Amino acid sequence: MHLSKQQLSKMKKILLLISLILLAFLILIFSISKTSEGNRNLPSLKSTKKDLAVRGDIYSSDNFKIATSQKIYSASIDTRCLDPNKKELFITLFSLYSDIPKKKIVSKLLKNGHTIISRTINQRVAKELKSLAYKLRRLGVFKSIKIRGRTVLYGLNIYETGEERLYPYKDTLTPVIGFIQKSTSDGKQKVIGINGLEKKFNKKLSNIQDGILKGEKDILSYILFNKNSKIIKRKDGDDIRLTIPLKLQRNIELMLDRYKKEFEAKEIIVSIMESDTGKILSLASTNRYNPQKIQQKDIKYLRNNATEYNFEPGSVIKPISIALAMDKNRIKKNELFFAYNKGKKNKKGEFPKGKYKINRHTIHDDHRFKKHYLTLEDIVIYSSNIGTLVIANRLGAQEFYDGFKKFGLSKKTGIDLPHESRGIIHKLYQYKAGEDKNEDNIYKTTDSYGQGITATFMQVLKAYSVFNNNGKIVTPYIVYEDNRKKAKKVISKEVANKMKKMLIKTVKKGTGRKTYIEGLEIGGKTGTANLVENGQYKRKYMSSFFGFVNDNNKKYTIGVTVNEPISRGKKWYYYYASNSAVPVFKEITKILLKLNYLKLNMK
């Protein structure tokens, strides 16, 4: 069969057309393949969102938040996307929603490109601004721009940038609560405990796990919830609960502020502890600060002097020294002790103050007696240095040293606060000097009445729990936790109760008379000790009263120290503990009655 020229030409055209169509199709397939394999700067179809976890809270025992954390957010825009004709609208609305002054917003918008307007937006404002961001898009405040060939539109962006620590009650419970320091991790602001409870429980409070949400996103960039989504729930830090009620603490602090002004004192410290458990109901200082806004003038108040400051405790140590000798049966029943007070009587019928020589040292009594021989009660009630040292020197060096240790001197109390100091007592070999010759020891002598040794406020408070707890010592604590240490026996129950009765008589007859309240069992001991600076005793004083207050059901060990009360001029008498620490102790008792922590015994 032969094709005509016309048919052959037509066939060629058809073949050429088919070839061209096939070539075009191949080019199209190749082009699509290259495009799909190449980087087209298309937005990802998947998204990851983090939910930042925050530090745990600190609660008072009556359920108030003493310290808490909240998220902080940043707000940013790209000024290139902001419609110049609607710039003023944006500034006005953003200022209304954020409470940021317009001038500040205007200054931030001077930058061309990505601009962070604020980095410290709280959670409430952030929620409002997110709502505003949606409204601004609908109002056309932002416009699309081209960047590297892509058309993009950036609106108002609100995103998490970390956390901030808040202290709703400002300086309450400082310096016990402590303070924090800000740090940056992965571009997010975090906080770290630096002192106080914030430091001691930093690991627990910061036991966090950020939440994560991964999945595909829709056309509005919201993450879709389906079987392919991944959700890790956010875990905030663990909370801690204190043994201290806010109401009681605040009442104590306000009372101390008044007395600090009256005494012109450097600092007053107070603590109330359950005698049989060690639970602290209040630990208060006049030297407080706002952890959220620490200023230069607050630097000297950052240390917790109740546990970190050592001082010579003075006469409050005498009951400890005497109790140790009583426990070793070194005092005879109804024994009388010579007061070393020979000389003529004054018009009041009092003999001169006693003097006792040990080598080149002469020890004096501060009280005049109308007799030459003192009972054990006289020594405790009227705070005889000479009577105390005579009794203390009946103890062997090892007995004296071990006894002080058992009462917690020169040892950390174990309270749940950081940076606790140990205090100082003399070495065993120093107490042994002259023991082989049966001579009085100058170190046992001065240490027995609280000079030449140092202790912290909390050590003395812990030691005094022995007299109100049948001879057992407790470990003070501020935070509720399991596995608390049990009370340990220090002296016999009989000796503890005998000393307790003498301390009660000290309140009725001696230097603690101003603490007495009918219907309560109150006992304690005053101490007025010179402060040491550069190895020299100065005319500055630490006045203290440590003791206990009991009703039919509750037993509390309470301590008061007044650091450097005025000792000159018209108010010179405030340096005596009986005129400073003792009235504060009585006010504490009144507050405990008012708030129903104590009840007057009707019998």
Secondary structure, DSSP 8 states (H G I E B T S, - for coil): ----HHHHHHHHHHHHHHHHHHHHHHHHHHHHHHHHHS------SEEEEEE------EE-TTS-EEEEEEEEEEEEEEGGGB-GGGHHHHHHHHHHHH---HHHHHHHTTSSSEEEEEEEE-HHHHHHHHHHHHHHHHTT-B--EEETTEEE----EEEEEEEEEE-TTTTTTTTTS-EEEEEEETTEEEEEEEEHHHHHTHHHHT--B-EEEEEEB-TTS-B--STT-EEE--B----EEBSS-HHHHHHHHHHHHHHHHHHT-SEEEEEEEETTT-BEEEEEES----TTS--GGGGGGSS-HHHH--B--GGGGHHHHHHHHHHTT-S-TT--EE----S---TTS-----EEEETTEEEE-SS--SSSEE-HHHHHHTT-HHHHHHHHTTS-HHHHHHHHHHTTTTS----S-SS----B---HHHHTTTGGGT---HHHHHHHTT-S-BB-HHHHHHHHGGGGTTTEE---BSB--SS----EE-S-HHHHHHHHHHHHHHHHHSTTGGG--TTSEEEEEEEEEEEEETTEEEEEEEEEEEEEEE-SS-EEEEEEEEES---SGGGGGGGSGGGTHHHHHHHHHHHHHHTTSS-----
